[in-house]
Amino acid sequence: MDAPTAASHGSRVLVTGAARGIGAACAARFVARGATVYVSDVDDEGGRAVADSLGPSAHYLHLDVASEAEWDACVQTIEADGGRLDVLVANAGAAHRADIADTSLADFRRMLDINLVGTFLALKNANTAVKSGGSVITVSSLRGILATAKLGAYGASKFGVRALTRVAALELAERGIRVNSVCPGSIDTDITGSEDFADHDVAGYVRTIPMQRRGTTADVADAVVFLAGSESSYITGTDLVVDGGLAAGARTPTHTSGQKA
């Protein structure tokens, strides 16, 4: 195994969708551990701002994850800058909330392009862009495990991410490259603050979470760094669910004192 661990100085990491949210938090975590991090996004202004805030160990690269040509250019730039990657974090994603009947074909295809095609191209490029002994982490979702009303397009794409992740884990195992998926639950990001989620009863939802709080981007970044490092050296082809206990099962509601019918 010739790749340093993600926690070591000198490791090289690419994070997609890193202009904000989970991606930005992951980039910050890796830089703090001494890695050189390539911050990539389609939001050039936001991506550059994140890279600048992280100092000389972070570099911004424009990348539309659904574009094969842009992946080629991104990988070529990284290789010219110093060689193959130790870690690739396929984080870029988007959400769309609507009933299936109200979801346009264009919106459905947009979810597949960003979330699923983007992950496919990340895994395809990992075959040559990631060092033997390296680690690839994809970002699926709790909604890629538990079907959820109004998230048909999003859920379909994230279920697919998990399938691709497992296939890639089988195919890259001979080179010692581990491939795992992180599945965040309700995380406080810009996505869940968008107009699509304006009618979402956040307080009611939090009451269903066993740990009684929403997750943070730091919670997810910590999981990603774990899967990237030597502490998870025998873990591949699996999902690490970061959801405060929601996927564990249902809790039976109980009456509070004095409210029993």
Residue, then its C-alpha position, 0 to 999 in steps of 0.5 A: m500500500d503506497a498511499p499515506t493515510a488521510a490523517s497524514h501530512g502529504s496526502r492528496v484529496l479531491v472533494t467534489g461539491a465543496a463550495r459549501g455544506i458537507g463538501a466544505a466541511c470535509a475539505a476543512r477536516f482534511v486540511a486540518r490533518g495536513a492534506t493537500v485538498y482540491v476543492s471542486d465545484v461549479d460555483d467558482e466564487g464559492g469554491r474559491a472562497v472556501a479554498d482561500s479560507l483554508g490556506p495554501s494547502a487548498h486549491y480550487l478546481h472547476l468541475d461539473v461532475a456530470s461532464e466527462a470532459e471536465w472530469d478528464a481536465c480535472v484529473q489531468t490538472i491534479e496529476a500534473d500538480g503532483g500525481r495520483l490522489d490518496v482520497l476521492v470524496a464524491n460529495a456533489g449533489a442536489a435535491h428536489r422535493a415533489d410528488i412523482a406526479d409533479t416531478s418533470l422529466a427534466d427535474f428527474r434527469r437533473m437529479l440523475d445527472i448530478n447525483l448518480v452520473g456524477t458519482f459514476l464518473a467519480l468512480k470511473n476516474a478513481n480507477t486511474a486517478v486514485k493510488s493503490g491503497g487509497s480510499v473513495i467515499t461517496v455521499s449517498s443519503l438516508r433517503g437512499i436507504l429509506a424511501t420517502a414521499k416527495l423525494g422520488a427522484y432524489g431517492a432513486s439517485k441516492f439508492g443508485v449511488r449505494a449500488l455503484t459504490r458496492v460494485a466499485a468496491l468489488e472491482l477496485a479491491e485488488r488494488g487495495i482501494r476501498v470504496n464506501s458510502v456515507c449516508p447522512g440523515s437530516i443535516d442542517t445545510d443550504i439544501t434543506g433550507s431551500e424553497d422545496f423544503a419550505d413547508h417541512d415541519v423541522a421541529g416535528y421531524v426532529r422529534t422522530i430522531p432518537m438523538q433529538r437533533r439534526g446533524t451537522t456538516a461536521d458530523v458527516a465530515d468526521a465520518v468521511v475522514f474516518l473512512a478515508g484513514s487507516e482506522s477503517s483499513y478493513i472496511t469497504g463496500t459498505d454504508l456508514v449511516v450518519d442519521g442520529g438513529l433514524a434508520a435503526g427503527a421506529r420508536t413508539p410514541t408515548h403520552t406525556s403526563g396528563q395527556k393520555a386520552 
